[in-house]
Amino acid sequence: MTPTPEDTQPQRAMTEYLEICKSHHDITDFRAKLLALLPIASGTGLFLLLTKKQEPLDISQLPAIGIFGFLVTLGLFFYELRGIQHCKALNAKAKRLEQQLALTGRQFSERPSANLGGLIGAEGAAWTIYSTVLLAWVYVAVIGFYRIAHPLTSQ
């Protein structure tokens, strides 16, 4: 007996739901790793850049380094925001499928919502971390511009 479209509909919906779960997990996992790595890598770079060494730091390079770090971080932030948009779209589709399939223990429909105006959640974490790192790179650029404009005079 050949399956009817009514018989294959739940099977296709379940397959789609499982693919959405996998995609959502993969995106969330990558974003979490990036959120953890970015401040560590930037902080280490800034520390190594700004600590005193045997040789004096070439201050004329600080503005370029700061601008480069800022732009790379900004690009990663845009990518993060796009990942959040993608996850929200997957969440909405998964919620519909959970209802359609009458699933119990629904990971998308029963997900806690962000609170404190969205501050507690993926978006709040992204805005906090990326803003902090962006400001750190701005600091490097501003210090460089300031030192170029106001060189220390030796007496």
C-alpha positions in Angstrom: 0.0 0.0 0.0 1.4 3.4 -1.0 1.5 6.0 1.7 -0.9 8.9 1.2 0.1 12.5 1.6 -1.7 12.6 4.9 0.6 9.7 6.2 3.8 11.4 5.1 2.9 14.9 6.3 3.8 14.3 10.0 7.0 12.4 9.0 8.1 15.4 6.8 7.2 17.8 9.6 9.2 15.8 12.1 12.2 15.6 9.7 12.0 19.4 9.2 11.7 19.9 13.0 14.8 17.8 13.6 16.8 19.8 11.0 15.7 23.0 12.5 16.9 21.8 16.0 20.3 20.9 14.5 20.7 24.2 12.7 19.7 26.1 15.8 22.1 24.2 17.9 25.0 24.7 15.4 24.4 28.4 15.2 24.0 28.8 18.9 27.2 26.8 19.6 29.2 28.9 17.2 27.9 32.1 18.6 28.7 31.0 22.2 32.3 30.2 21.2 32.7 33.5 19.4 31.3 35.4 22.4 33.8 33.6 24.7 36.8 33.9 22.4 36.4 37.6 21.3 37.0 39.3 24.6 39.8 36.9 25.5 41.6 37.4 22.2 41.1 41.1 22.1 42.1 41.5 25.8 45.2 39.5 25.3 46.1 41.5 22.2 45.5 44.8 23.9 47.5 43.7 26.9 50.5 42.7 24.8 50.1 45.9 22.7 50.0 48.3 25.6 52.4 46.7 28.2 55.9 48.2 28.5 58.6 46.3 26.7 62.3 46.6 26.3 61.7 48.6 23.1 59.4 51.6 23.1 56.1 51.1 21.3 55.8 52.8 17.9 52.9 55.1 18.8 52.2 56.0 15.2 50.8 52.5 14.6 48.2 52.7 17.4 45.5 54.5 15.4 45.7 52.0 12.6 45.7 49.1 15.1 42.8 50.5 17.0 40.8 51.2 13.8 41.5 47.7 12.5 40.5 46.0 15.7 37.3 48.2 15.8 36.3 47.3 12.3 37.0 43.6 12.6 35.0 43.5 15.9 32.2 45.5 14.3 32.0 43.0 11.4 31.8 40.1 13.9 29.1 42.0 15.7 27.1 42.3 12.5 27.6 38.6 11.9 26.4 37.9 15.5 23.3 40.0 15.0 22.5 38.1 11.8 22.9 34.8 13.7 20.4 36.1 16.3 18.0 36.9 13.5 18.4 33.5 12.0 17.9 31.8 15.3 14.7 33.8 15.9 13.4 32.7 12.5 14.2 29.1 13.4 12.6 29.5 16.8 9.3 30.7 15.2 9.2 27.9 12.7 10.1 25.3 15.3 7.3 26.6 17.6 4.8 26.1 14.8 6.0 22.6 14.1 5.9 21.7 17.8 2.3 22.7 17.9 1.5 20.9 14.6 3.2 17.7 15.9 1.7 18.1 19.4 5.2 17.5 20.9 5.7 17.4 24.7 8.7 19.0 26.4 8.9 21.6 23.7 12.2 23.2 23.7 11.1 26.2 21.5 7.5 26.8 22.7 8.5 26.5 26.4 11.7 28.5 26.2 12.0 31.2 28.8 11.7 34.7 27.4 14.4 37.3 27.8 13.7 39.7 30.6 14.8 43.1 31.7 13.9 44.6 28.3 15.9 41.9 26.5 19.0 42.6 28.5 19.1 39.0 29.8 19.5 36.8 26.8 21.5 36.3 23.7 21.0 39.9 22.4 21.9 41.5 25.7 25.1 39.4 26.0 26.1 40.3 22.5 25.5 44.0 22.9 27.4 44.0 26.2 30.4 42.0 25.0 30.8 43.6 21.6 30.3 47.1 22.9 33.0 46.6 25.5 35.5 45.3 23.0 34.6 48.0 20.5 35.2 50.6 23.1 38.6 49.1 24.0 39.7 49.4 20.3 38.5 53.0 20.2 40.6 53.6 23.3 43.7 52.3 21.5 43.0 54.5 18.5 42.3 57.6 20.6 45.4 57.1 22.7 47.4 56.8 19.5 46.0 59.9 18.0 46.5 61.8 21.2 50.1 60.7 21.6 50.8 61.7 18.0 49.3 65.1 18.5 50.9 65.6 21.9 54.3 63.9 21.8 56.2 63.5 25.1 59.2 65.8 25.1 62.4 64.6 26.6 64.2 67.0 28.9 
